[in-house]
Amino acid sequence: MIAKEPRASIDLSHHINVVSRSRNPSPLKDIVKYMAVEGMVSLAGGLPHPSLFPFASVSLSAYKSNTVLDAYSPDEQHPLADDINIGRDSAAEQMGLITALQYDSGPGHTALRTWAVKFVKEVFKPAYDDWDVILNSGNTDGWTKVVRLLCENGDYLLCEEQTYPSAQAVWAPMGCKALPIAIDDQGLRVDVLENLLSGWQSSHPGIRRPRLLYTVPVGSNPTGTTMQEARKRAIYDVCVKYDIVICEDDPYYFLQYPTYNASQPPYDPLVAENTTVDEYVKGLAPSFMSLDYQGRVIRLESFSKTLAPGNRVGFFVTNPIFIERLLRGTEVETQAPSGWAVLMLSNLLQTWGSAGYLQWLAQLRNQYRARRDWMCSALESNFVLKSVDKVKDPPTGAEGLLAYANGQAKAPIFSFVPPTAGMFLWARFYLYGSPRFQKLQQSADCIDPEKSFQDELWLALANKLVLLTPGSYYTPWQGKDKVTTEARGAENGICFFRLSFSMVTKEQMELGITRMHEVLQDFWQ
Amino acid sequence: MIAKEPRASIDLSHHINVVSRSRNPSPLKDIVKYMAVEGMVSLAGGLPHPSLFPFASVSLSAYKSNTVLDAYSPDEQHPLADDINIGRDSAAEQMGLITALQYDSGPGHTALRTWAVKFVKEVFKPAYDDWDVILNSGNTDGWTKVVRLLCENGDYLLCEEQTYPSAQAVWAPMGCKALPIAIDDQGLRVDVLENLLSGWQSSHPGIRRPRLLYTVPVGSNPTGTTMQEARKRAIYDVCVKYDIVICEDDPYYFLQYPTYNASQPPYDPLVAENTTVDEYVKGLAPSFMSLDYQGRVIRLESFSKTLAPGNRVGFFVTNPIFIERLLRGTEVETQAPSGWAVLMLSNLLQTWGSAGYLQWLAQLRNQYRARRDWMCSALESNFVLKSVDKVKDPPTGAEGLLAYANGQAKAPIFSFVPPTAGMFLWARFYLYGSPRFQKLQQSADCIDPEKSFQDELWLALANKLVLLTPGSYYTPWQGKDKVTTEARGAENGICFFRLSFSMVTKEQMELGITRMHEVLQDFWQ
């Protein structure tokens, strides 16, 4: 039997917008191939001579890839890998300063791009074979370039019911409108997506069907949900049926960890038994890209949550037609990412090796696991767990939902599904039990009592010195008229807050949740 | 007597385009001010904890700011400044790794921005007082953001007759068309600009008047021209009169050097008497920004030619209304530039000090002066200098024009004005004397004999192993119908080549010019 080999991508060039289609390769870049001719004297390039760069050498010291960080003492010193000494010239395969500091071609430095191709091949294994990789300056830049590749002004875009505000900050000023898809504990719901698309012509007569889905499929910002393989397959199939391009913005992908177990003490990376890298990789839900047999996924792969956000380097993985147009855009809009960042990343990753990076990722997600546990356990100690049956308006399909009440109260005042990836816990608040909310509802001049309540609660929390993010920040913009509870499609008597567990210590987290408890007591009495 | 104080900028917000006007500040950023409250527990931010960044320290070694490079031996070792050791935390005012590697706000790291403000104040002294600075990811990114700030699809843009192709690669796909303004030895001509604008309504009835001028005013790419103060003032006045915003893309500003003196040997930085930093700064033609009393100049200030292109960091200087909108764009499109680059630059510039950077710049431009001299002198030794009177179709207002012939020929075959800034020599070729050109002219199916001749000559040169850049690369795109010599407004019997003197050694330059001489001999017999 012959193993099923991945095939080439299909032609999706009809998705490319007018501006992107109109880009021509820079004529200057054509000259580059002649420069390589043996013996050529080039008076053509406009590059400064590297002898005129004042940087002589740089030495980087980084942790060993097998460092196990102490979640409880974040400022601990850690064992260091051998110093990475970078001179002006590249020694062997290492990237040198002169290469990093000179102008670079659009796809980005070979050193990091080669690493990225290998990494994608090993870890993601896309289901088609002519995918390619080019660098970008981080996922913000990446997503902007995707919108500028595919969207026309005024287009509709598919996204989750709650979405990352900076993502829509690109498309909303272009007059593009969001089509928020209801979510459950795994993110966007297939049935809702399918219904919207199958009924498009009757619901939106004469309007071009949306052709791009923006999703944060793992550890979603803000809802913390993670799509498992079956969900992704089902969504992918709908996207094939309706010819939708999927942009997966997946910075939390490598921060997947096991489900929360309330009966156990918070996970402690220093004492827990370590999983092997193999087990870790096998435990990761496959990405959309891994399921993509047509090339309709654009993956934005990031180092921001895995190495550091300040790098401002990431990469696109997608079909060669999109890559070529993204490259044309990159040449004109930003050029390759900063050579300093690429230099540091490529040298670190080369020193660590592929296995080393995975080792780093495996321990890193343990840190987030510990932090998720701290937050869940702080909520557990301040509030009273209630049976999910007691929830009057439970969320759809929320496996593992935990509902909490304040003190003696019977009805839960909030609920959440403990996340299994990323850095966010998304709390759903039940407002009917709050006297203040009832008053707002009865007020004639309050057009959106849920929003007003949320804002009051947020301010009260901030005044008690605990800062959450209001759920309304993540409501996609659907047009100027969509401002009331009804119009924006919000549920009655419900509001949300995002709690982030990435940045504070266990003690601060406990203090914050205690303060939150006090404020909720006031609001729900 | 009271000294005349700079005033505030005027309101130019009517220039901002619809998309840019529609940007809202990110709601998430509003939370930031609450984070600073004493004792606040923030569960709001989505930042990874810095203990999770694997970078421990970095040490940078750079040349002393008073290094005088040897133009003849570029690979020489140079005296080093004290090592710049950067730990995770910022020591005193130095920027540390954790600051560099964390997410940053849109305007860019304070360390470098503060330096930039000080530098602008000391060196450029804008003629109004509420200008501001934000960082960008290099001038390519900067110019893209300016186009996205001001231009609507289909707009007309003002630019020099020959312009930087990557600049128009942003606007052309948007359906914007160039209005190329004829140039002379100082770049764009005021009379032509004034005539175009005053006659706009009759020449372009019903079409919105152009509102943005793109210019590389110093050491222009490709033409090498530099505008002196009087020219800039005159252009600025026309822009005030017609309400034009000026974007000055000025990467070669600090590479201004004295005029060429054929009677002297090429300048040698190692033996020449050094000018003081003060003399150097005084010798720089003032920038548009220095003359700008209204705030209608957007200056793109770059480190690419002065420190290294791979940094991908630059900054905008302009009025506060534009700055605020550029910031909104930056937050959404790219975020702040790479922390690594900002870290290296800000630490280097702090170590050197303002005076040190100027010292570096003063010696750097000497390197380009030496290289300009090498090229001029290589042309001088291969070709025969002719009186400018012998030029049949001389360029307009070309002070200092040098015209050269091949061997015994009477008529010059090319001419140029030796540049006084930057890295490019722009050669104007006179084609009527070439039998090959005459043949092309007589050919019925050659719609643009100048372009065809240029292409043939370019290929012949490349085959003889000397690579120039064809002048047509720099012809602004004016629309699909503008492809013939006439339609694109080109002069008959003229073509151009750009010769860059930045990248090759003296020996290679001489070899390249010798090869060029041989090829020209064939073409002009």
Interface residues (C-beta under 8 A of the other chain):
Chain A: V19 S20 S22 R23 N24 S26 P27 L28 I31 Y34 M35 V37 G39 M40 V41 S42 L43 A44 G45 G46 L47 P48 H49 P50 S51 L52 F53 P54 F55 A56 S57 V58 S59 L60 S61 A62 Y63 S65 T67 L69 P74 D75 E76 H78 L80 A100 L101 Q102 Y103 D104 S137 G138 T140 D141 T144 N153 P165 S166 A169 V170 A172 P173 M174 G175 N221 S304 K305 L307 A308 P309 G310 N311 R312 V313 E331 V332 E333 T334 Q335 A336 P337 S338 G339 W340 A341 L343 M344 L348 W360 L364 Q367 M423 F424 A462 L465 V466 L467 L468 T469 Y473 R498 L499 S500 F501 S502 M503 V504 Q508 M509 L511 G512 R515
Chain B: V19 S20 R21 S22 R23 N24 S26 P27 L28 I31 Y34 M35 V37 G39 M40 V41 S42 L43 A44 G45 G46 L47 P48 H49 P50 S51 L52 F53 P54 F55 A56 S57 V58 S59 L60 S61 A62 Y63 S65 T67 L69 P74 D75 E76 H78 L80 A100 L101 Q102 Y103 D104 S137 G138 T140 D141 T144 N153 P165 S166 A169 V170 A172 P173 M174 G175 N221 S304 K305 L307 A308 P309 G310 N311 R312 V313 E331 V332 E333 T334 Q335 A336 P337 S338 G339 W340 A341 L343 M344 L348 W360 L364 Q367 M423 F424 A462 L465 V466 L467 L468 T469 Y473 R498 L499 S500 F501 S502 M503 V504 Q508 M509 L511 G512 R515
